[in-house]
Amino acid sequence: MKLLKVQEVAERLRLNEQTVYRYIRDGEINYTKIKGSVRVKESELERFINDNSKTNNKTEPMKQEDGQVYFLNKETINHKNQKVTELKSKKKNLENEIKSLKNEINKLGKKVKENIRRKSRAEKWLKQVQNNNRQGNTKNYKHQIKTAENILNNKQPELEKKQDKLEKLKGQLVDVKNELQKYVKLKVKSII
């Protein structure tokens, strides 16, 4: 028959000593006093763990190889599981948003490149016409250059904004992945 100090009981249950004293005060854990010092029989601790795991669905003790007991509240486990689910959902939404934004950026990038080529071609043709002193087609080429410039002036800032947004989303995704990893690790530690 081994007698445990309150500190040892708290360590095994992974609880605060004050919580253990509350269980003792409330009669949930039986104790013995030796020279004014509170002691708990190891068998009493095992009874407490077993009683709480069988009759009280609010707690879930888990014994470790090292003899430690992880005494987890069902609400805590449910909260962790809910948080993991929320973070996975948030991660999936961010990944979908990033994918969609990448598609938009690709389309905008293609429009920008196409209009740069149009402008360049029109400028080249305009020079050829001007060098040959032909007046008729210059208006058409000047119009093509102006149209391409307008499109570029509108699309390039839009492209830059979307690229900035993409970088922010990637940062958020990294944060969510890191937070998710923490919760998953906590979940694993609590179940082992």
Summary of the structure (lengths in Angstrom):
residues: 192
radius of gyration: 34.9
end to end distance: 27.7
largest distance: 115.6
contacts: 503
relative contact order: 0.10
helix: 74%
strand: 11%
